[in-house]
Amino acid sequence: MAAPLPPALRRLAHATVLVAALAGGGAAAAADADAGVHVDYRAIAGGTLRSALPADGVAADATVAPYLLRRNLVTNGEFRAFLARHPQWQRGQAPSLYTARTYLSGWSGVLEPAPLADDAPVVRVSWFAAQAYCATERARLPRWYEWEFAAAADAVRADARDDDAWLESILRWYADAGKAPPRSVATGQPNFHGIHDMHGLVWEWVEDYSGLFVNADSRAKGEQKQLDYCGGAAVSLSDRRNYAILMRLALLGAMEGHQDGANLGFRCARDPAPPDQESTP
């Protein structure tokens, strides 16, 4: 018998069903999803990952199954089109259970992100709204290990994390992150997997943000989180040199699904399509 999901992940699964319904279920969702069919997703083969969050909570590598990842972050223009199709997610209309008072607070109107550029990544979006958007692309938010796997790559290597100069270049962005609105997406070189802006533009939501610091022992103690702040993360997690990743983990682990951030955006992921099972005549 499969082990039951911990409470945090049960809540996430339930929330995913709710946001899919709020995105417009059934035939309406299928029709709306056509708007995202031609969005560029890149196939990532997956594999073994030396994660900042060991799979066993101690030292074990994580295994990442093949998946598809959106090449670019979701932009203001794309989210505006989503809001036009789904007014229930517009600022002032979205349920307070799923959004905070700061939701889309940089927008001058319910459908106008001015003075923010259409090709800049959308921010001030809750986890629930991000999931609802991804559902319209027949997708979901990436899981942490999926995001970390793709983010380990530089332009020429699938895993550049042993390069101190590369790690330092990433960390420099964190010193200035949030001091100015994000610039346009995809202005630089994509990484090894063909993905843009894994670093240096915004933080990103992941699907399993709520369970990142919950292990088997802490679940038995009322889901006590192992870590809440990046200072503790630097001491307790593996890959301590990659402080930028630890900062992301600390932020996501402290978030709640209705919250948002001035520098927090998202991209979507998909599971690979199942192989064609139809028999050849």
N, C-alpha and C positions, 0 to 999 in steps of 0.2 A: 504494500500500500504506500502511495506517495505521501511524503511528509506534508502536513498542512502548511499553508503560507503563513508567515508571521503577520501579526496585525497590521504593521505598516504597509506591507505589500498587498494585503487584502484590501486596505483602504484605497491604495493606488489603482488596483484592478477595478474596484467599484467606481472610482472616480472616472476612469477611462471610459466605462460604459456610459456614465452620465454625460460626459462632454461630447461623446459621439452622438448621443441623442440630441443634445443641445445644438450640435452642428447641423442637424436636420437628417434624421435617419431614413432608412429605406430607399425608395426610388429617388427621393430628392437628394440624398447624400451621394448616390451613385452618379446622378447627373452633374452635381456640383463637382465631384471628383474629376470629371473630365477636364476641368480647368487646370488641374495639376498633372495631367498625364504626360505632358511634354516638358515638364521641369527636369533638369539634368540631375540624375542620380548616378553615382559611380559605384560600381561593384567592388567590394573589398573582401578579399578572400578569408580574412580572419586568421586565426592561429593561436599560438601561445603568447601570452602577454605577461611580462614582469611588471605587475601593477603596483602603484602606490598603495593600493588596498589589496593585500594578498588574499587569494581566494579562500584560504583556510583561517584568515585572521592572523597568521604568523609569518609564513614565508612562501606559500605555494603560489605558483603561477596561475593565472586565470586562462581559461580556454574561451576564445571568442569565435563563435560560429560565423559563417559567411553572412554578409548583410549588404544593403545598399544605403549609401549616405548622400544626402543632398549636397551638390557641389557648392552651393552658395547659401549663406544665411538668408532667412526670409526678410524681405525688404519692406519699407514703409509702403511702397506702391502695391506690393502683393498683399499686404495685410489690409490696405484700404479696399482693395477689390473683394477680399474676404468679408469685410464688414458690410459692404454694399449688398452682398448675397445673404448675409446672416446678421441682420440688424440687432438680434438679441445679444450680440457681443460688442455692440457699440458702447462707447463711454456714456454712462448714464442709463444704459439699458441692461448691461450685463448684471447677472445676479450678484448681490453683495457677498454671497457665500463663496463665490469663485473669483472675486476681484477685490482689490483694496481701493481706497480713495485716490491713490496715485495712479491707478490704471490709465494708461494712455494720456497721462497728464501733460505731455509735451505737445499734444494735438490742439489746434485752435478750434476745432469743431469735431463732430462725431465721425466725419469722413475726411478730415483734412489735417495731415501731419505737418503742415507749414508751421515754422520755417524749416522743417526737417526735409532733407532731400528724399525723393522717391526711391533712389537707388542706395540709400543708406539702410543698415539693418534696423528693423523695428525693435524698439525697447519699451520698457514699461508695460510688459505683457505678462500676465500671470501664467503659471504652469497649466491651469485649466484652459485658458484661452489658446495657449500654444498647442496643447493636445487637440483642441477642437479644430484649429487650423490644419494641423497635420492630417487629421481624419479626412479632410476634403481633398487631400492628395493621395488618398489610400495609403496613408503612412502613419507614423507615430513619432514621438521623440526618441532620439537614440538613448540606449542604456549607457550607464557610466563606462563599462569596459569597452563598449563600442566607440564611444567618444575618445577615451584615453588611447585606444589602439590607433585610431586615425591621427590623433594629435601627437603621437610619438614621432611622426615622420617629418623630415625636412624636405627640401625640393628634390633630393636625389637618393635619400635613404629611407627605408621603411621604419627604421628605429634610429634616431639621431641622439638619443638621450645620454649617451656617454660622451658627447661632445660638449665640453664645458663652455666653449665660445658660443655655441648655439643656445644653450640654456641661459647664458648671460644675456644674449640678445632678446630673448623672450621676457626675461625678468625686467628688463629696462622699461618695457611697456607698462608694467604694473605700477611703476612709480608715478605715471601720469594718467593712468586709466581713469576715465570719468571726468577729467578736467575740461573736456570739450565734447560736443556731440560726435558720435561715430562718423567716420568718413564713409565714402561709397564702398560697397562690397567689390571684391575681385579686382582690385587695382594692382595687386602684386602677383607674384608667381604662385601657382598652385603647388601643393606638396606632392610627395611621391605618389599618392593615390589619386591625384587630380582634384583635391579638395582645397578650396580657398578659405583663408581667414580662420584657421583653427586657433591661431594665436594673434594677438596684436590688434583686435578690433572690439570685441565684446566678450563678456562671459556668456555661457550658454546653459539653458535648461537641459536636464536629462530626465528620462522617464522615471528612473528609480531614485531620484534625489533623496526621498524621504527615508530610505533604508541604508544609506551609504555608511553610516557609522554604527550600525546595529549588527552585532554578531550573535551567535547562538546563545552564548552565556548571558549577554545583556538582555536578550529577548525574554529570557526566563525571569528577569528582574524588572519587568515592566517597561521594556524597550529603552532602557537608559542608554543614551548615546555615549560612545567611547570618547568623542571629541566634539567640542563646539567652536573652538577658535584655532586659527592657523598656528599660533604659538605652540599649542598642545600637539597639533598635527605634526609639526616639525620634529618633535621629540618622539612621538609614538608610531608614526607611519614609516614604511620603507621608502627607499629612493629619496632620502632626505635632501640630496643635492638639488632635486627638481622642485624647488620651493614654489614655483609658479603653479604647479599642479596641486600642491598641498593647499595653496590659497583658494583655488577653485573648490576643492573638496570642502574646506571649512565654510565657504560661503553657501554652497548648496546644502550642506548638512544643517545649517542654521535657518534655512528658508522654510516657509510654509507655502502651500500651493496657491493661495490667493494673493500672495505678495508679488511684487515686481521690483525692478531696479532701473536706474537711469543708464546703466551700462550692461543690462542683462537682456540678451536676445535669444534666438533659437534657430535651429535648422531641424529638418525632419529625417527620419530613417525608414527604411522598408525591409521587411523580410524578403528573401529571394522568392521569386515565383516558383511554385512546385513544378516539377517536370511534367510534361504532357503525358497523361496516362492513356490517351486515346489510342486504340489499336489501329495499325495501318491496314486498310482494306486489301 
